[in-house]
Amino acid sequence: MSQLSITLLRMGFLVLLWALVLSAIAVLRADLYGTRVTARGRGRRSRQERDARAEKTAAPSRAATGIRAGSISTQNPAEAHLAVTAGPLKGTTIPLGQAPVLVGRASTCTLVIDDDYCSAKHCRVFLDAERWMVEDLGSTNGTYLGNHKVTDPVPFREGDVIRIGATALELTT
């Protein structure tokens, strides 16, 4: 081999070594400082686009959930809260309103849970005809209401507990 080809090989190995070192530093930095949290709703979308998006995530109809008009709960939805009773966010409460509450790992969710057993958009809690419902959004590890796995939207009553990995959520009024 010529001296030029040996020098080029040495330089190539040196470049690869530095690329490995810099990528290791980037991984360590991400582990130490975490992920970057993006700000929500800072004028990225117009009001019409947000309204159109809200219509897509609206609660399912009574016909789709099997709720009859006579089976409406007597709890006052204006006073309801979602309380975290177990897990890293224990003690956190979220007031429930007309908008659905998304639970998951994604920064766009209302309740962000940093758990390996939680999907990006895991489940949602929503109001349907004065009755709270919980719906699994196709999560990998499932959403459990009590000891039953949630597959379709099911009623969520006061005192019921939703389990998502190590986190437990309870409906309180």
Solvent accessible surface area in square Angstrom, and as a share of the most:
residue,aa,sasa,rsa
1,M,180,0.80
2,S,68,0.44
3,Q,133,0.59
4,L,127,0.63
5,S,39,0.25
6,I,61,0.31
7,T,60,0.35
8,L,112,0.56
9,L,87,0.43
10,R,165,0.60
11,M,111,0.50
12,G,34,0.33
13,F,136,0.57
14,L,86,0.43
15,V,101,0.58
16,L,117,0.58
17,L,100,0.50
18,W,143,0.50
19,A,55,0.43
20,L,118,0.59
21,V,58,0.33
22,L,106,0.53
23,S,57,0.37
24,A,50,0.39
25,I,95,0.48
26,A,58,0.45
27,V,93,0.53
28,L,109,0.54
29,R,148,0.54
30,A,56,0.43
31,D,110,0.57
32,L,137,0.68
33,Y,168,0.64
34,G,44,0.42
35,T,127,0.74
36,R,212,0.77
37,V,120,0.69
38,T,73,0.42
39,A,49,0.38
40,R,137,0.50
41,G,65,0.62
42,R,190,0.69
43,G,66,0.63
44,R,167,0.61
45,R,114,0.42
46,S,60,0.39
47,R,170,0.62
48,Q,150,0.67
49,E,98,0.44
50,R,109,0.40
51,D,73,0.38
52,A,51,0.39
53,R,102,0.37
54,A,61,0.47
55,E,131,0.59
56,K,172,0.73
57,T,62,0.36
58,A,59,0.45
59,A,38,0.29
60,P,33,0.21
61,S,68,0.44
62,R,98,0.36
63,A,99,0.76
64,A,77,0.60
65,T,27,0.16
66,G,61,0.58
67,I,15,0.08
68,R,181,0.66
69,A,68,0.52
70,G,81,0.78
71,S,39,0.25
72,I,61,0.31
73,S,35,0.22
74,T,142,0.82
75,Q,30,0.13
76,N,75,0.39
77,P,25,0.16
78,A,87,0.68
79,E,96,0.43
80,A,1,0.01
81,H,68,0.30
82,L,1,0.00
83,A,13,0.10
84,V,4,0.02
85,T,53,0.31
86,A,39,0.31
87,G,28,0.27
88,P,99,0.62
89,L,62,0.31
90,K,144,0.61
91,G,62,0.60
92,T,50,0.29
93,T,79,0.46
94,I,24,0.12
95,P,96,0.60
96,L,8,0.04
97,G,38,0.36
98,Q,149,0.66
99,A,71,0.55
100,P,43,0.27
101,V,7,0.04
102,L,33,0.17
103,V,0,0.00
104,G,0,0.00
105,R,108,0.40
106,A,27,0.21
107,S,43,0.28
108,T,75,0.43
109,C,0,0.00
110,T,62,0.36
111,L,9,0.04
112,V,60,0.35
113,I,1,0.00
114,D,129,0.67
115,D,20,0.11
116,D,126,0.65
117,Y,134,0.51
118,C,2,0.01
119,S,23,0.15
120,A,52,0.40
121,K,87,0.37
122,H,0,0.00
123,C,0,0.00
124,R,18,0.07
125,V,0,0.00
126,F,2,0.01
127,L,25,0.12
128,D,14,0.07
129,A,27,0.21
130,E,99,0.44
131,R,30,0.11
132,W,1,0.00
133,M,1,0.01
134,V,0,0.00
135,E,35,0.16
136,D,23,0.12
137,L,65,0.32
138,G,72,0.69
139,S,16,0.11
140,T,121,0.71
141,N,66,0.34
142,G,3,0.03
143,T,0,0.00
144,Y,67,0.26
145,L,25,0.13
146,G,36,0.35
147,N,130,0.67
148,H,143,0.64
149,K,111,0.47
150,V,6,0.03
151,T,106,0.62
152,D,94,0.49
153,P,30,0.19
154,V,44,0.25
155,P,32,0.20
156,F,2,0.01
157,R,133,0.48
158,E,99,0.44
159,G,42,0.40
160,D,42,0.22
161,V,49,0.28
162,I,0,0.00
163,R,100,0.37
164,I,0,0.00
165,G,42,0.40
166,A,68,0.53
167,T,2,0.01
168,A,11,0.09
169,L,0,0.00
170,E,46,0.20
171,L,0,0.00
172,T,46,0.27
173,T,74,0.43
